[in-house]
Amino acid sequence: MWQRAESPQCVFVLDETALRRPIGGPAVLDAQLGRLMELAVMPSVRLRVVPLDAGAHVGLTGGFLLAELPDGERVTYVEDVAREHVKVTP
């Protein structure tokens, strides 16, 4: 699999239900899980799963992105059903 010499470090957090719900049918789910397994072994990728028994957690209301830029600046993007919000921290 192709990867740049200095690829960004990426951490993905998935809810366990996203890995179990066969939207599109079993073949689609199998293909998606296979692709996740390919990506998870890349040195710049970390895949984390929030187990179902964790109960309610902040990620249930929508997605979020945390980024640290090369100059050290940090960006947070949070999205839920009502709005989205971007915060930049030097």
C-alpha positions in Angstrom: 0.0 0.0 0.0 1.3 3.4 -1.0 2.3 5.8 1.8 4.3 9.1 1.9 7.6 9.1 3.7 6.2 11.5 6.3 2.5 10.7 6.4 0.4 12.4 9.0 -0.4 10.4 12.1 -4.1 9.5 12.1 -6.2 8.1 14.9 -9.7 7.0 14.1 -12.3 6.3 16.9 -15.2 4.1 15.8 -18.2 3.1 17.8 -18.6 -0.7 17.9 -22.1 -0.5 16.5 -20.6 1.0 13.3 -18.6 -2.2 12.8 -21.6 -4.5 13.4 -24.5 -2.8 11.6 -24.7 -4.4 8.1 -26.0 -1.4 6.2 -25.9 -2.3 2.5 -25.8 -6.0 3.4 -23.2 -8.5 4.6 -21.0 -8.2 1.5 -20.7 -4.4 1.9 -19.9 -4.8 5.6 -17.3 -7.5 4.8 -15.6 -5.1 2.3 -15.7 -2.2 4.8 -14.2 -4.3 7.6 -11.5 -5.7 5.2 -10.5 -2.1 4.2 -10.3 -1.1 7.8 -8.0 -4.0 8.5 -5.8 -3.0 5.7 -5.6 0.6 7.0 -5.1 -0.4 10.6 -1.7 -2.0 9.9 -0.3 1.1 8.4 2.4 2.7 10.7 0.7 6.2 10.5 -2.8 4.9 11.3 -4.3 4.0 14.7 -7.8 2.5 14.9 -9.7 2.6 18.2 -13.1 1.1 18.9 -15.4 2.3 21.7 -17.0 -0.9 22.9 -20.8 -1.2 23.1 -20.7 -1.8 26.9 -19.1 1.7 27.3 -22.6 3.0 27.2 -23.3 6.7 26.4 -20.3 8.8 25.3 -19.7 12.2 23.8 -19.1 10.8 20.3 -22.7 9.6 20.0 -24.0 13.1 19.2 -21.7 13.6 16.1 -18.3 13.5 14.7 -15.2 15.4 15.7 -11.7 16.0 14.4 -8.6 17.0 16.3 -5.6 18.1 14.3 -2.1 19.3 15.3 -0.5 21.3 12.4 3.2 21.3 11.7 3.6 24.7 13.4 2.1 23.4 16.6 -1.3 25.0 16.1 -4.2 22.8 17.1 -7.6 22.7 15.5 -10.7 21.1 16.8 -13.8 20.5 14.7 -17.0 19.2 16.4 -20.2 18.5 14.6 -23.6 17.4 15.9 -27.2 17.5 14.8 -27.6 21.2 15.7 -24.4 22.9 14.5 -20.7 22.6 13.9 -17.9 24.4 15.7 -14.2 25.0 14.8 -11.7 26.1 17.5 -8.1 27.0 16.8 -5.6 26.9 19.7 -2.1 28.3 19.1 
